[in-house]
Amino acid sequence: MVDISKENEALPAPGRIVRPRIDPSAAAAANVAALATTFVEYRGRIDDDTLRRQEADLALFAFFLGSIKAIPEAEVAAFGARLPTQPEAWENVTHGLVSGFVQWQLQQGYAIGSINVRLATVRRYCLLAYEAGVLSADDLALIRTVRGYSGRQARAMDTQRRRTSTPTRVGSKKAQAIVLTTPQVQALKEQPATPQGRRDALLVCLLLDLGLRVGELAALTVASIDLRDGTLTFYREKVHTTQTHHLPAESLAAARAYLANDALATGPLLRGSRKNGELWGFMSTRAIRDRVALLGERIGVTGLAPHDLRHTWATRAARGKSDPFALRDAGGWTSLMMPGRYVESSQTANERIRLDEQDENVV
């Protein structure tokens, strides 16, 4: 005998709308797939420079773990290579290990700014590991309590480390950029009328007159310069945009001399050079850095770097009362905060301040 009441239960009530439901097994499978690609998806959103910096940060974290025997010393390099790409590598990372990494860097003499950046990298990847289901919510919450140092705290820590003869900076990065004087700028631009000298003159002019980053300079091609229009067109990888700049008089003259006598017909703009001054191949970012350092020594400036010339350009532009928005755009920045990090402060803080009701001739 058929149970009619049960058959009726299976039928929708009159007027009821039957809505489809997502299959729980399909949802679970989608979650698993999303977790597996957490690191890949994050790394696909950031630029190559940031990726390289993060990989260096995590390589140092792996070195620290090896130094305290948290991982075998023989596996430090391999483990450091896994940290940026494999969530499983973050299993068993704890608050104590992250806090210990910060304290170890202090003892090793790393700059406070570098410590803060590396801590941010580790915390970011811990969050990704949590999203991938490797770290628990409790572990992540504790790791997030590990804090970096504010400006005041950083100064206090550096003072304390100096008292105990602990170095406050490790590596070649300078604590403060070198900003060249006007005579030094001119001395750097004055290069001999030789193939190498003409190449060097163009190199320093583009750094000093346009504020290019070293990577942008190394990537220039002969086609980047239009002598007829007097312009330079180049790609800024950091902000993913192509810009065209008018070449100032000295840069244009240097470009004309180099292109007429020494440049290749096509290909990379800046050619490399041998010890005898003969041009060959092309200049890498490292070659440009080495050349700028050597040219700096010739005018009595030790430790000069391409980024110092970018600082010099930004400082001179600001002192010339350039519009802040124009300076931001010309420098390839995305916010008004960034130029301020490059511009050297005036000796008198309100030197360039003019009040609208104040006569500039009144002292």
ChimeraX attribute file (.defattr): number of C-alpha atoms within 10 A of each C-alpha:
attribute: neighborCount
match mode: 1-to-1
recipient: residues
	/A:1	3
	/A:2	6
	/A:3	7
	/A:4	8
	/A:5	8
	/A:6	9
	/A:7	9
	/A:8	10
	/A:9	9
	/A:10	8
	/A:11	8
	/A:12	10
	/A:13	10
	/A:14	6
	/A:15	6
	/A:16	7
	/A:17	8
	/A:18	8
	/A:19	6
	/A:20	6
	/A:21	6
	/A:22	8
	/A:23	8
	/A:24	9
	/A:25	9
	/A:26	10
	/A:27	11
	/A:28	11
	/A:29	11
	/A:30	12
	/A:31	12
	/A:32	13
	/A:33	12
	/A:34	14
	/A:35	20
	/A:36	16
	/A:37	15
	/A:38	19
	/A:39	20
	/A:40	13
	/A:41	12
	/A:42	12
	/A:43	15
	/A:44	10
	/A:45	9
	/A:46	11
	/A:47	13
	/A:48	13
	/A:49	11
	/A:50	12
	/A:51	15
	/A:52	11
	/A:53	14
	/A:54	21
	/A:55	19
	/A:56	16
	/A:57	22
	/A:58	23
	/A:59	21
	/A:60	18
	/A:61	25
	/A:62	24
	/A:63	21
	/A:64	21
	/A:65	22
	/A:66	18
	/A:67	14
	/A:68	14
	/A:69	10
	/A:70	14
	/A:71	15
	/A:72	12
	/A:73	16
	/A:74	9
	/A:75	12
	/A:76	21
	/A:77	14
	/A:78	11
	/A:79	22
	/A:80	21
	/A:81	16
	/A:82	18
	/A:83	22
	/A:84	23
	/A:85	17
	/A:86	17
	/A:87	24
	/A:88	14
	/A:89	16
	/A:90	19
	/A:91	14
	/A:92	12
	/A:93	19
	/A:94	17
	/A:95	18
	/A:96	11
	/A:97	17
	/A:98	23
	/A:99	16
	/A:100	16
	/A:101	23
	/A:102	21
	/A:103	12
	/A:104	16
	/A:105	19
	/A:106	20
	/A:107	13
	/A:108	13
	/A:109	19
	/A:110	18
	/A:111	20
	/A:112	23
	/A:113	16
	/A:114	14
	/A:115	21
	/A:116	16
	/A:117	15
	/A:118	23
	/A:119	22
	/A:120	18
	/A:121	19
	/A:122	22
	/A:123	19
	/A:124	14
	/A:125	20
	/A:126	25
	/A:127	20
	/A:128	20
	/A:129	25
	/A:130	21
	/A:131	18
	/A:132	22
	/A:133	17
	/A:134	19
	/A:135	21
	/A:136	16
	/A:137	13
	/A:138	12
	/A:139	15
	/A:140	19
	/A:141	12
	/A:142	13
	/A:143	21
	/A:144	17
	/A:145	12
	/A:146	16
	/A:147	14
	/A:148	18
	/A:149	14
	/A:150	12
	/A:151	11
	/A:152	8
	/A:153	12
	/A:154	16
	/A:155	13
	/A:156	13
	/A:157	17
	/A:158	19
	/A:159	14
	/A:160	13
	/A:161	16
	/A:162	13
	/A:163	10
	/A:164	9
	/A:165	10
	/A:166	16
	/A:167	16
	/A:168	19
	/A:169	18
	/A:170	13
	/A:171	8
	/A:172	7
	/A:173	11
	/A:174	13
	/A:175	10
	/A:176	9
	/A:177	19
	/A:178	19
	/A:179	22
	/A:180	21
	/A:181	11
	/A:182	11
	/A:183	10
	/A:184	15
	/A:185	19
	/A:186	13
	/A:187	14
	/A:188	20
	/A:189	22
	/A:190	15
	/A:191	18
	/A:192	12
	/A:193	12
	/A:194	14
	/A:195	19
	/A:196	20
	/A:197	17
	/A:198	23
	/A:199	27
	/A:200	24
	/A:201	24
	/A:202	25
	/A:203	24
	/A:204	26
	/A:205	27
	/A:206	24
	/A:207	23
	/A:208	26
	/A:209	21
	/A:210	22
	/A:211	25
	/A:212	24
	/A:213	20
	/A:214	20
	/A:215	17
	/A:216	16
	/A:217	24
	/A:218	21
	/A:219	19
	/A:220	18
	/A:221	18
	/A:222	17
	/A:223	15
	/A:224	17
	/A:225	23
	/A:226	16
	/A:227	15
	/A:228	6
	/A:229	9
	/A:230	17
	/A:231	17
	/A:232	22
	/A:233	16
	/A:234	20
	/A:235	18
	/A:236	19
	/A:237	15
	/A:238	17
	/A:239	11
	/A:240	10
	/A:241	10
	/A:242	11
	/A:243	13
	/A:244	13
	/A:245	13
	/A:246	15
	/A:247	22
	/A:248	14
	/A:249	12
	/A:250	15
	/A:251	25
	/A:252	21
	/A:253	16
	/A:254	23
	/A:255	27
	/A:256	17
	/A:257	18
	/A:258	24
	/A:259	18
	/A:260	10
	/A:261	12
	/A:262	17
	/A:263	22
	/A:264	18
	/A:265	12
	/A:266	9
	/A:267	15
	/A:268	20
	/A:269	27
	/A:270	27
	/A:271	21
	/A:272	19
	/A:273	18
	/A:274	10
	/A:275	6
	/A:276	7
	/A:277	12
	/A:278	12
	/A:279	18
	/A:280	13
	/A:281	12
	/A:282	16
	/A:283	20
	/A:284	17
	/A:285	16
	/A:286	12
	/A:287	14
	/A:288	22
	/A:289	17
	/A:290	16
	/A:291	21
	/A:292	23
	/A:293	17
	/A:294	17
	/A:295	21
	/A:296	19
	/A:297	13
	/A:298	12
	/A:299	13
	/A:300	11
	/A:301	14
	/A:302	13
	/A:303	17
	/A:304	23
	/A:305	22
	/A:306	25
	/A:307	21
	/A:308	22
	/A:309	28
	/A:310	26
	/A:311	23
	/A:312	26
	/A:313	25
	/A:314	28
	/A:315	20
	/A:316	20
	/A:317	19
	/A:318	20
	/A:319	15
	/A:320	10
	/A:321	10
	/A:322	13
	/A:323	10
	/A:324	15
	/A:325	14
	/A:326	12
	/A:327	17
	/A:328	19
	/A:329	14
	/A:330	16
	/A:331	19
	/A:332	23
	/A:333	16
	/A:334	13
	/A:335	11
	/A:336	14
	/A:337	11
	/A:338	13
	/A:339	22
	/A:340	15
	/A:341	11
	/A:342	19
	/A:343	20
	/A:344	19
	/A:345	13
	/A:346	12
	/A:347	7
	/A:348	7
	/A:349	8
	/A:350	8
	/A:351	10
	/A:352	11
	/A:353	8
	/A:354	10
	/A:355	7
	/A:356	7
	/A:357	6
	/A:358	9
	/A:359	9
	/A:360	10
	/A:361	5
	/A:362	5
	/A:363	5
